[in-house]
Amino acid sequence: MLIGEVARRSGVSARMLRHYDSLGLLRPTGRTGSGYREYSSEDIRRIFHIESLRSLGLSLREVGRALDDPNFAPAALVDNLIRQTRARIAAETELLNRLRRIGAAEPAGWEDVLQIVALLHALGSESAGKRQRAALSSVSSVGEAPVPVEALVEAVLSESDPNVAGALRWALAQSGERALALLAEGIDAPEAEVRKRAVQSIAEIPDDAATALLRNALANSDVVVRRYAALALGTRGVADAVPTLIEMIVEEANDVDAADALSGLADDLAMADQIAASLVGRLAPGTVDPSARRRLAQALAGIPGTVASRALAELSTDEDRGVALTAAYIRTLRNAH
């Protein structure tokens, strides 16, 4: 079979077949009287073997070794191809993600694209200082170039440096609702750290949509998410946070911040008595350990109203000396004012 017919049937161009011949990878079995290459059925079979191995990513040199070396062991080569393919997929995935971020920012021109690329590069730097400066510059560039909010969200959800994370959260707070949908997905991420970073970031966005997400987070299965949401909601005057804040005091988890949040909520006098009643309900002897009862008694210090005052009067004679002394001291301070 002549080269033209082989090319037509195999799908390998005549030029490539000549190249294989020059490398010694595929030498036609014979020649016609006029000197044209003539391929046998075995040659055709070898062509298909070559193309099959090339489709796996082997170089032509590796293909030659695989076909001609009787001692060739494919396992190591296949393992190497797997590593190379994984690295290539990772690189291509990163490129795809970068292009998506640029597209999501809707750049108006190439100048915008270049600024976004520079920002993405800085956000991925190994230097915490560069990452922090990039986060801050993303806000200063508003009005000059589109801000890739998706990239900022991805960065904050993976950032371990507290200073950089703070800058990123502040930057996202300036973007408002554009970031909320992505951060909401982070709350349900499988990684605990990502969930925590997501709710921390939402807590710094001061709008109604963020408040709604934080309300939903009070029912999250992750206790850390619930606690961060409660603290944020407490500062926003949302009464739904009260049960979680009280539980934080009992569990001694950011209990001082939780007590402060309850005190802020109690500025609403209608809510103050409800909060005091909830605290008193957890103070009943035998319901929690003595140290938790003392923390609950201390929390009553920031709660005005008659319910809190009556509770402190009763607790000043409590059988637990620590609770009694705490309550008596708080009463002294309240009476002095």
C-alpha positions in Angstrom: 0.0 0.0 0.0 1.5 3.3 -1.0 1.9 6.3 1.4 -1.1 8.2 0.0 -3.4 5.3 0.5 -2.0 4.7 4.0 -2.5 8.3 4.9 -6.1 8.2 3.8 -7.0 5.0 5.6 -5.0 5.7 8.9 -5.7 9.4 9.2 -2.0 10.1 9.6 -0.7 12.6 7.1 1.9 11.6 4.5 4.2 14.3 6.0 4.0 12.7 9.4 4.6 9.2 8.0 7.7 10.5 6.3 8.7 12.0 9.7 8.2 8.7 11.4 10.4 7.1 8.7 13.2 9.7 9.3 13.2 8.9 13.0 13.3 5.2 12.4 10.0 4.8 14.2 8.2 3.4 11.2 10.1 2.1 8.2 8.0 0.8 5.4 8.6 -2.8 4.6 9.3 -2.3 0.9 9.8 0.0 -2.0 8.2 0.0 -5.4 10.2 -0.2 -8.5 10.0 3.5 -8.7 11.3 3.9 -5.2 8.0 4.8 -3.5 7.4 3.7 0.1 5.2 0.6 0.3 3.6 -0.4 3.6 2.6 -3.9 4.6 -0.3 -4.8 6.9 2.2 -5.1 9.8 3.3 -1.5 9.1 -0.3 -0.4 9.2 -0.7 -2.1 12.5 2.4 -0.4 13.9 1.0 3.0 12.8 -2.1 2.4 14.9 0.0 1.3 17.8 2.1 4.5 17.5 -1.0 6.7 17.4 -2.6 4.9 20.4 0.5 5.5 22.5 0.8 9.1 21.4 -2.8 9.6 22.4 -1.7 8.8 26.0 0.8 11.6 25.9 4.0 9.7 25.1 6.7 11.4 23.1 7.8 9.9 19.9 11.0 8.7 21.6 9.0 7.0 24.3 6.7 5.5 21.7 9.8 4.0 20.0 11.1 2.6 23.3 7.7 1.1 24.2 7.4 -0.7 20.8 11.0 -1.8 20.2 12.6 -2.5 23.7 11.5 -6.0 24.8 12.6 -5.1 28.4 10.5 -1.9 28.5 8.3 -1.8 31.6 5.3 0.5 31.1 4.3 0.9 34.8 6.9 3.6 35.7 6.1 5.5 32.5 2.4 5.4 33.1 2.9 6.6 36.6 4.9 9.5 35.3 2.3 10.3 32.7 -0.4 10.4 35.5 1.7 12.9 37.4 2.2 15.0 34.4 -1.4 14.9 33.5 -2.5 15.9 37.0 -0.1 18.8 37.0 -1.4 19.9 33.6 -5.0 19.6 34.7 -4.2 21.7 37.8 -2.5 24.4 35.7 -5.4 24.4 33.2 -8.0 24.6 36.0 -6.1 27.5 37.6 -6.1 29.3 34.2 -9.8 28.6 33.8 -10.6 29.9 37.2 -8.5 33.0 36.5 -10.3 33.6 33.2 -13.7 33.2 34.9 -12.7 35.7 37.6 -11.7 38.2 34.9 -14.9 37.6 33.0 -17.1 38.0 36.1 -15.5 41.4 36.7 -16.8 42.5 33.3 -13.7 44.5 32.3 -14.4 47.4 29.8 -11.0 47.2 28.1 -7.5 45.6 28.1 -6.3 48.1 30.7 -8.9 46.7 33.1 -7.9 43.2 32.3 -4.3 44.0 33.0 -5.1 45.6 36.4 -7.3 42.6 37.3 -4.5 40.1 36.4 -2.0 42.1 38.5 -4.4 42.0 41.5 -5.0 38.2 41.1 -1.3 37.7 40.9 -0.8 39.7 44.1 -3.6 37.9 45.9 -1.8 34.6 45.2 1.6 35.8 46.4 3.5 33.8 49.1 4.1 37.1 50.8 1.4 38.0 53.4 2.3 41.7 53.0 1.7 41.6 49.3 -1.6 39.8 49.8 -2.7 42.4 52.3 -1.7 45.3 50.0 -3.6 43.7 47.2 -6.7 43.4 49.3 -6.5 47.1 50.3 -5.8 48.2 46.7 -8.8 46.3 45.4 -11.0 48.8 47.3 -9.0 51.9 46.2 -9.3 50.7 42.6 -13.1 50.9 42.7 -14.2 53.3 39.9 -10.9 52.7 38.0 -11.2 49.0 37.3 -13.8 46.3 38.0 -13.1 44.5 41.3 -13.0 40.6 40.9 -15.2 39.9 43.9 -15.1 36.1 43.2 -11.3 36.3 43.6 -11.6 38.2 46.9 -14.1 35.7 48.2 -11.8 32.8 47.2 -8.9 34.5 48.8 -10.6 35.2 52.2 -11.9 31.7 52.4 -8.4 30.3 52.1 -6.5 33.0 54.0 -4.8 31.9 57.3 -3.0 35.1 58.1 -5.2 37.2 60.4 -4.0 40.5 59.1 -4.5 39.6 55.5 -7.9 38.0 56.3 -9.0 41.2 58.0 -8.1 43.3 55.0 -9.9 40.9 52.7 -13.0 41.0 54.9 -12.9 44.8 54.9 -12.6 44.8 51.1 -15.5 42.5 50.7 -17.6 44.6 53.0 -17.2 47.5 50.6 -18.6 45.3 47.8 -21.8 44.5 49.6 -24.3 42.0 48.2 -22.1 41.0 45.3 -20.0 38.9 47.7 -22.8 37.5 49.8 -24.0 34.7 47.5 -20.5 33.3 47.2 -19.9 33.6 51.0 -23.2 31.9 51.7 -21.8 28.9 49.8 -18.8 29.0 52.0 -20.9 28.5 55.1 -21.9 25.1 53.9 -18.4 24.1 52.8 -17.0 20.7 54.0 -14.0 22.3 55.6 -14.5 23.8 59.1 -12.0 26.6 58.6 -13.7 27.7 55.4 -17.1 27.8 57.1 -15.7 29.9 59.9 -14.0 32.4 57.5 -17.3 32.6 55.5 -19.4 33.6 58.5 -16.8 36.0 59.8 -16.8 37.7 56.4 -20.6 37.9 56.2 -20.6 39.4 59.8 -18.7 42.4 58.5 -21.1 43.2 55.7 -23.6 45.6 57.4 -26.8 45.2 55.2 -30.1 43.4 55.5 -29.1 40.6 53.2 -26.1 39.8 55.4 -28.3 39.9 58.5 -30.7 37.4 56.8 -27.8 35.0 56.1 -26.6 35.3 59.7 -30.1 34.5 61.0 -30.1 31.3 58.9 -26.6 30.5 60.2 -28.0 30.3 63.7 -29.4 26.9 62.7 -26.2 25.7 61.1 -24.9 22.3 62.2 -21.4 23.9 62.9 -21.4 25.3 66.4 -18.6 27.8 65.5 -20.7 29.2 62.7 -23.7 29.5 65.0 -21.6 31.4 67.6 -20.0 33.9 65.1 -23.5 34.5 63.7 -24.9 35.1 67.1 -22.2 37.6 68.1 -22.8 39.5 64.9 -26.6 39.5 65.2 -26.3 40.6 68.8 -24.6 43.8 67.7 -27.4 44.3 65.1 -30.1 44.1 67.7 -31.5 40.7 66.5 -33.2 38.9 69.4 -33.0 35.5 67.7 -29.3 35.5 68.8 -30.2 35.4 72.5 -30.3 31.6 73.1 -27.0 31.0 71.3 -25.3 33.9 73.2 -26.5 32.4 76.5 -25.3 29.0 75.5 -21.9 30.6 74.8 -21.7 31.9 78.3 -22.6 28.5 79.7 -20.0 26.8 77.5 -17.4 29.5 78.2 -16.9 30.1 74.5 -16.2 33.8 73.9 -18.4 34.3 77.0 -17.3 37.9 77.6 -18.2 38.9 74.0 -21.5 37.0 74.3 -22.3 38.9 77.6 -21.5 42.2 75.9 -23.7 41.3 73.0 -26.6 40.5 75.4 -26.0 43.8 77.2 -26.3 45.6 73.9 -29.5 43.9 73.1 -30.8 44.8 76.5 -30.6 48.5 75.6 -34.1 47.8 74.3 -35.9 47.7 77.7 -38.7 45.5 76.3 -36.1 42.9 75.5 -34.1 43.4 78.7 -36.6 41.5 80.9 -36.8 38.7 78.3 -33.0 38.3 78.3 -32.9 38.4 82.1 -35.6 35.7 82.3 -33.6 33.5 79.9 -30.5 33.9 82.0 -32.4 33.1 85.2 -33.8 30.0 83.6 -30.3 28.7 83.1 -29.3 29.6 86.6 -31.5 27.1 88.5 -29.3 25.0 90.8 -28.2 21.7 89.3 -28.9 22.7 85.6 -25.3 23.8 84.9 -22.0 23.5 86.7 -21.0 26.1 89.3 -18.6 28.0 87.1 -21.2 28.4 84.4 -23.7 29.7 87.1 -21.1 32.4 88.1 -20.7 33.5 84.4 -24.5 33.7 84.0 -24.7 35.8 87.2 -22.0 38.1 85.8 -23.9 38.5 82.6 -26.9 39.9 84.6 -24.7 42.9 85.4 -25.3 44.3 81.9 -29.1 43.7 81.9 -31.3 46.5 83.3 -34.8 46.1 84.5 -36.8 44.5 87.3 -36.4 40.9 86.4 -32.6 41.2 86.5 -32.7 43.1 89.8 -35.0 40.5 91.4 -32.7 37.7 90.2 -29.6 39.4 91.6 -31.3 39.9 95.0 -32.2 36.1 95.1 -28.7 35.1 93.9 -27.0 37.2 96.6 -28.1 34.5 99.1 -27.3 31.6 96.8 -25.8 28.5 98.4 -22.9 28.8 95.9 -20.7 31.3 97.6 -19.1 32.4 94.3 -22.5 33.1 92.8 -23.7 34.9 96.0 -20.6 37.2 96.1 -20.9 37.9 92.4 -24.6 38.9 92.7 -24.0 41.0 95.8 -21.2 42.9 94.2 -23.3 43.6 91.1 -26.2 44.8 93.3 -23.8 47.2 95.0 -22.7 48.6 91.7 -26.3 49.0 90.4 -27.4 50.7 93.7 -24.5 53.1 93.4 -25.8 54.3 90.1 
